Every structure is written in C-alpha cells, then in structure tokens.
Amino acid sequence: MFKPRLLDISGYSGIQKLGILLSIIWVLGSLFYQFKETESRAISFSEWSYNSCLRTNDLEGVKNDENCVEKKKDSYEIFTSEFWGNALFFALFPVPFFWIYSFCLIKFGECISIGSKVVGNFEGFSRAKKAQYYFCFGFTGLSLLFLIIVSMNIYVRLKVPAHLGYSRSVSVADGYVTAEGTWKGDITSQREISPILYPQHVSKIVCKLEKKECVESRAIISSNADAQYLMSDLIEYDIQSWTKDAIVFSKYGICYEEVYTIELNSKTVNGVEKFVDNSPTKGYCKDPGPRHRFNTFILENGFAVHRSLTREASPWLLKVVFSLFGN
C-alpha cells in the first residue's frame, strides 16, 4: 500500500518521534487555549458593552434595549473576527524554531558529553583547578536561574500590566464625601459587572448632598494575549439616605439593582447586587438560581489587590522566590 513519505515515521529515531508528538500537542493545545481565551474575552467585552449601553439607556430614559443587544453582538463579532488567522500564526510559527533549538541543544549536549570526558577529568586536577570549575558551573546555573526569573517577571507584567494607584480612602466634608479604591468581591452571577469582570481598575466615588447623587469614575484595564485596553466608565447613583453614620446610594437597571453603603465612622464602602425581574419584555430576565441572585463587594486597597493579582499570575517557581523574601 502506498504511504506518503512524510507520514512514514518508522525510520525516525525516538527523539524525532517525540518531537513530532510534542509539536502536534503544541499546535492543538495552542489552538484550544486561544479559542477558549478569545471566547472568554469576547463574552466579557460584549457583556461590558451591553451593560454600559443599558446604563446609558437608563440615564436617557430609553426603555427599548434592542440597540444594546446589537452592540453586544457587534462587540463579540469584532473580538472574534480575526481569530483563525491569529490563532494559526501563533500555533504554527514557533514550531520550526522549536525544532531548530532542539537540534542545536542536542548537538550542544553531545559536545559537552564528549568534551567533558577530556576537559572535566577531575581526577588529575588540583583543588584550585577543581574550585575554578565548580565556581563556573555554579555561576552559570545561577545566571540561568536569574534569566528564568526575569522571564517569569516579564510574563507576570504582561498578565498584570499596571499598578493600581489608589489605596482605599474615604474623605468626609460638610455635604461632600469621596471614596477611592478598587472593588473586590465573590461574584458568581451570570450578569457580571465591570469591576469584577476586570479586576484591574480604580474607582473614585464623589457624593454631594446638595445634588442628592453620587458619581463613580472608573478606569479599567482589560488585557488579553494580544494587547491591553484602557477603558473608562462614569456611573451615576441616586442617594437613598444620608446620615451622620452612613450614606446609602443605589443604581437600578434591567434585571438587576445595586445598593452601596459608605460607612462614615469605619471609613469602609460595601455594595450588593441583586437580581430583579423588572424587564418590560416578558421572560427577558432569566433567574440565575438561588445561589446567584445576591452578590457582595467591598472597596479595597488597590495595592493589595494588585499584589493578589500578581501572585495569582505568578508561576510556582516565582512564588517560591517571593516567599523567600517575605512577599
């Protein structure tokens, strides 16, 4: 039976067969990873666009959300339109280099193996000569470890590209209160909101008693394998109550309501998000179930959130190095 020459691997060595297997695993794994990553980012980006559109409609008094559904669809298509071109490039482009580097490393290893029997015959060396070789081996090993750690740090910086500049603070004046920090919480609802959807963000809330409103300015960094995106959001809340102990303000949208409290004595800010079936379109708001109807958040120190994100993105070896220095 005729068999194409390229598919006949019976004459290949074990290392070559292993290389072919690893190359196939790399290509398939890379395509799967990039598909899941792109889909996740596309869903997140489209949900953020949709929720932002709903807020704008609420401010303008628009009850029809068809334009928001279209924006959600367009955002998803924009994010996924160039998937196959980028995915195939990143999956296939490194493969020839893997083979070239592997071939060179094998030959380099053969040279070391043969040469070490001549150069590294320690039996006839003096103690000083042996110390020189041990020093070179140790120095080379530490240098390689240093390069690995630097590479890991670069990887982490790509995953967590910015330090979060605001620490948590609450400032109180006569009829005027400001709060700064980063929202953090255990969000499990199907309608995730932007602070939790994009944990790399900073928020500043300004409440004015005279206007009976609180306004939140939010800067958000969304990152993926291709680039980082800087986005902004401006959210207006209605003040429900203002006492000497606390300020309660809220935001109501389609299928959800958000209520926040600034504790003036403890200088803390907390929030809750609840599912509500208030859509003018029957059946539009889908009940997420009892476990996902209620979510809580707290305004945290941005530096602490950044440190937590950095540790989560760090490979295990970098975590070990951090622990040695008490981080």
NORJO-V767846 format. One record per residue. N is the residue number from 1. RES is the residue in one small letter. SS is DSSP state (H for helix, E for strand, - for the rest). PHI is phi in whole degrees, 0 to 359 (* if undefined). D_LAST is the distance of its C-alpha to the last C-alpha in Angstrom with 2 decimals. Layout:
n=N res=RES ss=SS phi=PHI d_last=D_LAST
n=N res=RES ss=SS phi=PHI d_last=D_LAST
//
This chain:
n=1 res=m ss=- phi=* d_last=63.29
n=2 res=f ss=- phi=290 d_last=61.89
n=3 res=k ss=- phi=230 d_last=58.15
n=4 res=p ss=- phi=306 d_last=56.37
n=5 res=r ss=H phi=300 d_last=55.33
n=6 res=l ss=H phi=292 d_last=51.71
n=7 res=l ss=H phi=271 d_last=51.42
n=8 res=d ss=- phi=272 d_last=52.90
n=9 res=i ss=- phi=254 d_last=49.94
n=10 res=s ss=- phi=296 d_last=51.98
n=11 res=g ss=- phi=269 d_last=52.16
n=12 res=y ss=- phi=281 d_last=48.44
n=13 res=s ss=- phi=285 d_last=46.36
n=14 res=g ss=H phi=298 d_last=43.62
n=15 res=i ss=H phi=294 d_last=40.92
n=16 res=q ss=H phi=295 d_last=42.70
n=17 res=k ss=H phi=298 d_last=42.99
n=18 res=l ss=H phi=297 d_last=39.29
n=19 res=g ss=H phi=297 d_last=38.58
n=20 res=i ss=H phi=296 d_last=40.88
n=21 res=l ss=H phi=298 d_last=39.25
n=22 res=l ss=H phi=294 d_last=35.69
n=23 res=s ss=H phi=296 d_last=37.06
n=24 res=i ss=H phi=296 d_last=38.62
n=25 res=i ss=H phi=298 d_last=35.49
n=26 res=w ss=H phi=299 d_last=33.48
n=27 res=v ss=H phi=297 d_last=36.09
n=28 res=l ss=H phi=294 d_last=36.47
n=29 res=g ss=H phi=295 d_last=32.77
n=30 res=s ss=H phi=295 d_last=32.08
n=31 res=l ss=H phi=297 d_last=34.92
n=32 res=f ss=H phi=295 d_last=33.80
n=33 res=y ss=H phi=298 d_last=30.17
n=34 res=q ss=H phi=292 d_last=31.40
n=35 res=f ss=H phi=296 d_last=34.01
n=36 res=k ss=H phi=295 d_last=31.62
n=37 res=e ss=H phi=294 d_last=29.14
n=38 res=t ss=H phi=296 d_last=32.07
n=39 res=e ss=H phi=296 d_last=33.65
n=40 res=s ss=H phi=297 d_last=30.53
n=41 res=r ss=H phi=293 d_last=30.04
n=42 res=a ss=H phi=295 d_last=33.78
n=43 res=i ss=H phi=296 d_last=33.92
n=44 res=s ss=H phi=297 d_last=31.03
n=45 res=f ss=H phi=294 d_last=32.63
n=46 res=s ss=H phi=292 d_last=36.08
n=47 res=e ss=H phi=295 d_last=34.97
n=48 res=w ss=H phi=296 d_last=33.37
n=49 res=s ss=H phi=298 d_last=36.63
n=50 res=y ss=H phi=294 d_last=38.68
n=51 res=n ss=H phi=295 d_last=36.90
n=52 res=s ss=H phi=297 d_last=37.03
n=53 res=c ss=H phi=295 d_last=40.75
n=54 res=l ss=H phi=298 d_last=41.33
n=55 res=r ss=H phi=297 d_last=39.90
n=56 res=t ss=H phi=297 d_last=42.17
n=57 res=n ss=H phi=297 d_last=45.11
n=58 res=d ss=H phi=299 d_last=44.43
n=59 res=l ss=H phi=295 d_last=44.51
n=60 res=e ss=H phi=269 d_last=47.71
n=61 res=g ss=- phi=75 d_last=49.32
n=62 res=v ss=- phi=273 d_last=49.63
n=63 res=k ss=- phi=268 d_last=50.07
n=64 res=n ss=- phi=277 d_last=50.47
n=65 res=d ss=- phi=253 d_last=47.23
n=66 res=e ss=H phi=297 d_last=48.85
n=67 res=n ss=H phi=295 d_last=47.48
n=68 res=c ss=H phi=288 d_last=43.93
n=69 res=v ss=H phi=297 d_last=44.60
n=70 res=e ss=H phi=294 d_last=45.84
n=71 res=k ss=H phi=297 d_last=42.78
n=72 res=k ss=H phi=297 d_last=40.57
n=73 res=k ss=H phi=296 d_last=42.71
n=74 res=d ss=H phi=297 d_last=42.77
n=75 res=s ss=H phi=296 d_last=38.99
n=76 res=y ss=H phi=296 d_last=38.56
n=77 res=e ss=H phi=293 d_last=41.23
n=78 res=i ss=H phi=298 d_last=39.79
n=79 res=f ss=H phi=290 d_last=36.41
n=80 res=t ss=H phi=255 d_last=38.13
n=81 res=s ss=- phi=295 d_last=41.14
n=82 res=e ss=- phi=250 d_last=39.84
n=83 res=f ss=H phi=298 d_last=37.90
n=84 res=w ss=H phi=295 d_last=40.13
n=85 res=g ss=H phi=298 d_last=40.46
n=86 res=n ss=H phi=292 d_last=36.75
n=87 res=a ss=H phi=295 d_last=35.94
n=88 res=l ss=H phi=295 d_last=38.61
n=89 res=f ss=H phi=297 d_last=37.61
n=90 res=f ss=H phi=289 d_last=33.94
n=91 res=a ss=H phi=279 d_last=35.09
n=92 res=l ss=H phi=264 d_last=37.93
n=93 res=f ss=H phi=302 d_last=37.02
n=94 res=p ss=H phi=287 d_last=34.40
n=95 res=v ss=H phi=301 d_last=36.73
n=96 res=p ss=H phi=302 d_last=39.05
n=97 res=f ss=H phi=290 d_last=36.17
n=98 res=f ss=H phi=301 d_last=34.69
n=99 res=w ss=H phi=293 d_last=38.11
n=100 res=i ss=H phi=297 d_last=38.52
n=101 res=y ss=H phi=294 d_last=35.18
n=102 res=s ss=H phi=296 d_last=35.85
n=103 res=f ss=H phi=300 d_last=39.34
n=104 res=c ss=H phi=294 d_last=38.12
n=105 res=l ss=H phi=295 d_last=35.46
n=106 res=i ss=H phi=298 d_last=38.15
n=107 res=k ss=H phi=295 d_last=40.55
n=108 res=f ss=H phi=296 d_last=37.95
n=109 res=g ss=H phi=295 d_last=37.21
n=110 res=e ss=H phi=297 d_last=40.96
n=111 res=c ss=H phi=298 d_last=41.34
n=112 res=i ss=H phi=294 d_last=38.64
n=113 res=s ss=H phi=298 d_last=40.17
n=114 res=i ss=H phi=286 d_last=43.64
n=115 res=g ss=H phi=289 d_last=42.73
n=116 res=s ss=H phi=293 d_last=40.51
n=117 res=k ss=H phi=292 d_last=43.58
n=118 res=v ss=H phi=265 d_last=45.30
n=119 res=v ss=H phi=286 d_last=42.65
n=120 res=g ss=- phi=266 d_last=40.36
n=121 res=n ss=- phi=280 d_last=43.17
n=122 res=f ss=H phi=287 d_last=41.50
n=123 res=e ss=H phi=298 d_last=44.42
n=124 res=g ss=H phi=265 d_last=46.40
n=125 res=f ss=- phi=272 d_last=43.55
n=126 res=s ss=- phi=281 d_last=43.12
n=127 res=r ss=H phi=297 d_last=39.94
n=128 res=a ss=H phi=296 d_last=39.14
n=129 res=k ss=H phi=294 d_last=39.68
n=130 res=k ss=H phi=297 d_last=37.46
n=131 res=a ss=H phi=299 d_last=34.67
n=132 res=q ss=H phi=299 d_last=34.94
n=133 res=y ss=H phi=292 d_last=34.55
n=134 res=y ss=H phi=297 d_last=31.64
n=135 res=f ss=H phi=298 d_last=29.88
n=136 res=c ss=H phi=297 d_last=30.60
n=137 res=f ss=H phi=298 d_last=29.39
n=138 res=g ss=H phi=295 d_last=26.07
n=139 res=f ss=H phi=296 d_last=25.63
n=140 res=t ss=H phi=296 d_last=26.50
n=141 res=g ss=H phi=297 d_last=24.08
n=142 res=l ss=H phi=295 d_last=21.12
n=143 res=s ss=H phi=297 d_last=22.38
n=144 res=l ss=H phi=296 d_last=22.52
n=145 res=l ss=H phi=298 d_last=18.96
n=146 res=f ss=H phi=298 d_last=17.90
n=147 res=l ss=H phi=296 d_last=20.08
n=148 res=i ss=H phi=296 d_last=18.71
n=149 res=i ss=H phi=294 d_last=15.08
n=150 res=v ss=H phi=298 d_last=16.60
n=151 res=s ss=H phi=298 d_last=18.64
n=152 res=m ss=H phi=295 d_last=15.85
n=153 res=n ss=H phi=297 d_last=14.11
n=154 res=i ss=H phi=297 d_last=17.61
n=155 res=y ss=H phi=299 d_last=18.02
n=156 res=v ss=H phi=296 d_last=14.95
n=157 res=r ss=H phi=295 d_last=16.30
n=158 res=l ss=H phi=289 d_last=19.62
n=159 res=k ss=H phi=284 d_last=18.43
n=160 res=v ss=- phi=235 d_last=16.56
n=161 res=p ss=- phi=285 d_last=18.73
n=162 res=a ss=- phi=223 d_last=18.21
n=163 res=h ss=- phi=284 d_last=15.95
n=164 res=l ss=- phi=272 d_last=17.40
n=165 res=g ss=- phi=288 d_last=19.05
n=166 res=y ss=- phi=270 d_last=20.11
n=167 res=s ss=- phi=275 d_last=18.43
n=168 res=r ss=- phi=281 d_last=20.43
n=169 res=s ss=E phi=205 d_last=23.63
n=170 res=v ss=E phi=227 d_last=27.21
n=171 res=s ss=E phi=246 d_last=30.02
n=172 res=v ss=E phi=239 d_last=33.47
n=173 res=a ss=E phi=225 d_last=36.79
n=174 res=d ss=- phi=292 d_last=40.41
n=175 res=g ss=- phi=73 d_last=40.79
n=176 res=y ss=E phi=208 d_last=37.66
n=177 res=v ss=E phi=225 d_last=34.09
n=178 res=t ss=E phi=235 d_last=31.07
n=179 res=a ss=E phi=222 d_last=27.71
n=180 res=e ss=E phi=227 d_last=24.74
n=181 res=g ss=E phi=158 d_last=21.62
n=182 res=t ss=E phi=232 d_last=20.68
n=183 res=w ss=E phi=289 d_last=22.46
n=184 res=k ss=E phi=215 d_last=20.71
n=185 res=g ss=E phi=186 d_last=22.57
n=186 res=d ss=- phi=263 d_last=23.75
n=187 res=i ss=- phi=260 d_last=26.58
n=188 res=t ss=- phi=234 d_last=28.95
n=189 res=s ss=- phi=288 d_last=32.20
n=190 res=q ss=- phi=288 d_last=34.14
n=191 res=r ss=- phi=259 d_last=34.31
n=192 res=e ss=- phi=290 d_last=30.69
n=193 res=i ss=- phi=257 d_last=30.30
n=194 res=s ss=H phi=299 d_last=28.53
n=195 res=p ss=H phi=300 d_last=25.46
n=196 res=i ss=H phi=271 d_last=24.34
n=197 res=l ss=H phi=298 d_last=25.99
n=198 res=y ss=- phi=238 d_last=23.93
n=199 res=p ss=- phi=294 d_last=20.55
n=200 res=q ss=- phi=274 d_last=19.89
n=201 res=h ss=E phi=203 d_last=22.17
n=202 res=v ss=E phi=227 d_last=22.79
n=203 res=s ss=E phi=231 d_last=25.72
n=204 res=k ss=E phi=228 d_last=27.94
n=205 res=i ss=E phi=249 d_last=30.62
n=206 res=v ss=E phi=238 d_last=33.70
n=207 res=c ss=E phi=247 d_last=36.25
n=208 res=k ss=E phi=236 d_last=39.70
n=209 res=l ss=- phi=295 d_last=42.11
n=210 res=e ss=- phi=298 d_last=45.12
n=211 res=k ss=- phi=271 d_last=44.54
n=212 res=k ss=- phi=55 d_last=43.31
n=213 res=e ss=E phi=210 d_last=40.53
n=214 res=c ss=E phi=240 d_last=36.79
n=215 res=v ss=E phi=238 d_last=35.57
n=216 res=e ss=E phi=252 d_last=32.11
n=217 res=s ss=E phi=258 d_last=31.09
n=218 res=r ss=E phi=228 d_last=28.45
n=219 res=a ss=E phi=251 d_last=26.93
n=220 res=i ss=E phi=233 d_last=25.66
n=221 res=i ss=E phi=248 d_last=24.19
n=222 res=s ss=E phi=249 d_last=25.37
n=223 res=s ss=E phi=235 d_last=24.38
n=224 res=n ss=- phi=219 d_last=25.94
n=225 res=a ss=- phi=293 d_last=26.64
n=226 res=d ss=- phi=265 d_last=29.14
n=227 res=a ss=- phi=195 d_last=27.90
n=228 res=q ss=E phi=249 d_last=26.11
n=229 res=y ss=E phi=240 d_last=28.33
n=230 res=l ss=E phi=260 d_last=28.13
n=231 res=m ss=E phi=234 d_last=30.15
n=232 res=s ss=E phi=227 d_last=31.15
n=233 res=d ss=E phi=212 d_last=32.68
n=234 res=l ss=E phi=231 d_last=34.71
n=235 res=i ss=E phi=237 d_last=35.40
n=236 res=e ss=E phi=254 d_last=37.99
n=237 res=y ss=E phi=238 d_last=38.12
n=238 res=d ss=E phi=265 d_last=41.00
n=239 res=i ss=E phi=280 d_last=40.51
n=240 res=q ss=E phi=273 d_last=41.76
n=241 res=s ss=E phi=205 d_last=41.53
n=242 res=w ss=E phi=219 d_last=40.47
n=243 res=t ss=- phi=237 d_last=40.54
n=244 res=k ss=- phi=289 d_last=39.18
n=245 res=d ss=- phi=258 d_last=36.46
n=246 res=a ss=E phi=201 d_last=35.43
n=247 res=i ss=E phi=241 d_last=36.14
n=248 res=v ss=E phi=244 d_last=36.71
n=249 res=f ss=E phi=224 d_last=37.12
n=250 res=s ss=E phi=215 d_last=37.67
n=251 res=k ss=E phi=216 d_last=38.29
n=252 res=y ss=E phi=243 d_last=40.72
n=253 res=g ss=E phi=223 d_last=41.15
n=254 res=i ss=- phi=288 d_last=42.85
n=255 res=c ss=- phi=78 d_last=41.52
n=256 res=y ss=E phi=204 d_last=38.80
n=257 res=e ss=E phi=217 d_last=38.27
n=258 res=e ss=E phi=238 d_last=35.21
n=259 res=v ss=E phi=230 d_last=35.12
n=260 res=y ss=E phi=236 d_last=32.53
n=261 res=t ss=E phi=226 d_last=32.34
n=262 res=i ss=E phi=259 d_last=31.01
n=263 res=e ss=E phi=279 d_last=30.89
n=264 res=l ss=- phi=285 d_last=32.01
n=265 res=n ss=- phi=279 d_last=31.42
n=266 res=s ss=- phi=273 d_last=27.84
n=267 res=k ss=- phi=57 d_last=27.02
n=268 res=t ss=E phi=238 d_last=25.70
n=269 res=v ss=E phi=231 d_last=26.90
n=270 res=n ss=E phi=234 d_last=27.59
n=271 res=g ss=E phi=214 d_last=29.59
n=272 res=v ss=E phi=226 d_last=31.51
n=273 res=e ss=E phi=236 d_last=33.17
n=274 res=k ss=E phi=234 d_last=36.30
n=275 res=f ss=E phi=282 d_last=38.62
n=276 res=v ss=- phi=223 d_last=42.19
n=277 res=d ss=- phi=265 d_last=45.25
n=278 res=n ss=- phi=235 d_last=46.76
n=279 res=s ss=- phi=285 d_last=47.60
n=280 res=p ss=- phi=294 d_last=51.21
n=281 res=t ss=- phi=268 d_last=51.29
n=282 res=k ss=- phi=297 d_last=51.94
n=283 res=g ss=- phi=82 d_last=49.46
n=284 res=y ss=- phi=290 d_last=46.99
n=285 res=c ss=- phi=278 d_last=44.24
n=286 res=k ss=- phi=268 d_last=43.23
n=287 res=d ss=- phi=297 d_last=41.97
n=288 res=p ss=- phi=283 d_last=38.49
n=289 res=g ss=- phi=102 d_last=39.12
n=290 res=p ss=H phi=299 d_last=38.19
n=291 res=r ss=H phi=283 d_last=34.52
n=292 res=h ss=H phi=240 d_last=33.99
n=293 res=r ss=- phi=272 d_last=36.17
n=294 res=f ss=E phi=220 d_last=33.69
n=295 res=n ss=E phi=229 d_last=30.11
n=296 res=t ss=E phi=236 d_last=27.94
n=297 res=f ss=E phi=222 d_last=25.32
n=298 res=i ss=E phi=218 d_last=23.49
n=299 res=l ss=E phi=278 d_last=22.57
n=300 res=e ss=E phi=251 d_last=18.84
n=301 res=n ss=- phi=292 d_last=16.64
n=302 res=g ss=H phi=298 d_last=16.39
n=303 res=f ss=H phi=295 d_last=13.03
n=304 res=a ss=H phi=293 d_last=11.56
n=305 res=v ss=H phi=296 d_last=13.69
n=306 res=h ss=H phi=298 d_last=12.63
n=307 res=r ss=H phi=296 d_last=8.89
n=308 res=s ss=H phi=295 d_last=10.43
n=309 res=l ss=H phi=296 d_last=12.92
n=310 res=t ss=H phi=296 d_last=10.75
n=311 res=r ss=H phi=295 d_last=9.06
n=312 res=e ss=H phi=295 d_last=12.72
n=313 res=a ss=H phi=275 d_last=14.15
n=314 res=s ss=- phi=279 d_last=12.13
n=315 res=p ss=- phi=297 d_last=14.28
n=316 res=w ss=H phi=300 d_last=13.49
n=317 res=l ss=H phi=295 d_last=13.34
n=318 res=l ss=H phi=292 d_last=10.62
n=319 res=k ss=H phi=296 d_last=8.53
n=320 res=v ss=H phi=297 d_last=9.55
n=321 res=v ss=H phi=296 d_last=8.70
n=322 res=f ss=H phi=300 d_last=5.03
n=323 res=s ss=H phi=295 d_last=5.32
n=324 res=l ss=H phi=295 d_last=7.57
n=325 res=f ss=- phi=257 d_last=5.72
n=326 res=g ss=- phi=78 d_last=3.83
n=327 res=n ss=- phi=258 d_last=0.00
//
